[in-house]
Amino acid sequence: MRFALPTLLSSLLSGSIALAAPAATPATPPVIGCPSLANLRILLRQAGNDPAKAALLLSDDRADHLGCSILGREAVTALADHAALNGNAYDCVTIRTTSVCQWTVAGSVTPAEQARPGRRAQPDTGKAAPGKSVPDKGGQEKTPR
């Protein structure tokens, strides 16, 4: 036993004993999109809230797809809407092929194209910009009496 531990340690350090490789990262689940949030919820309920099982349902030509399909991650261009129902969150994303946003499980996909930086809207503080006059709400000037 005295000789086994040093031999094992030296083997590990020299690299002659291969250690188990770390587990591969799990495959990302498919992104399922539906033009109706109700249809997405029905499809997920049928699949037991498992996107992989829902994708199998969508691959069956004889099944009712409820207008849902598997979306390509590269086709998603923007996040159009967000909703939360019964503790579940959903995103409606816009894609290149249609103008109708597609409802997905929140966080399942991020837009491929980030929003282009533009002018930020200035908050309305109720004050006029410098050099501009604000007319009285009554349309008449007030004069002191």
Beta strands, then each sheet from edge to edge (+ up, - down):
strand 1: 31-33
strand 2: 69-71
strand 3: 76-85
strand 4: 88-95
strand 5: 98-105
sheet 1: 1+ 2-
sheet 2: 3+ 4- 5+
end
